[in-house]
Amino acid sequence: MTPFTLRPVTPADLPAFHAVMMAAGMDPRSSWTRTTLQDLERSLFGPGSGGVVAVQGGEVVGVVGFRPDGAATLTLNKLATLPRVRGHGVGRALVAAVEETARQGGYGRVLLAISQFNLDVLPFYAALGYRRTDEPYAHASPHSPPPVVLVRALRGVG
């Protein structure tokens, strides 16, 4: 596989970010599939929020967003890769980038929510050290079943 690079998301990346999300193959019942460019703009460029894109050969092939949820938690959201780059470390690198952002920001943990329609990704996150929690997810869609919430405590913070 051709090497990829990571860089912060910019407003010009919104169409490509959205395209990767839509190409990821999420179940059509998920609220994910109803995400608009305007939703992405609000999510990625709100106070303390951001994202990272993985670029390969000039093309965005992976994406992830993040936003603060209180003083101790950075929430990872919208992780997606094009199907053809799966298994090559793109998703893992994007998660690591969010974790590093959390460490640098002084957050003690990263939280994420998995749609009930996307539970096949649970082993991926478990392998990265994420564990289930009974915490509610503040950003859950009222039009979808409650998500599975995962948390990973970060070392080297504080």
Secondary structure, DSSP 8 states (H G I E B T S, - for coil): ----EEEE--GGGHHHHHHHHHHT---TTSGGGG--HHHHHHHHSSTT-EEEEEEETTEEEEEEEEEE-SSSEEEEEEEEE-GGGTTTTHHHHHHHHHHHHHHHTT-SEEEEEE-GGGGGGHHHHHHTT-EEE----TT--TTS---EEEEEE-SS--
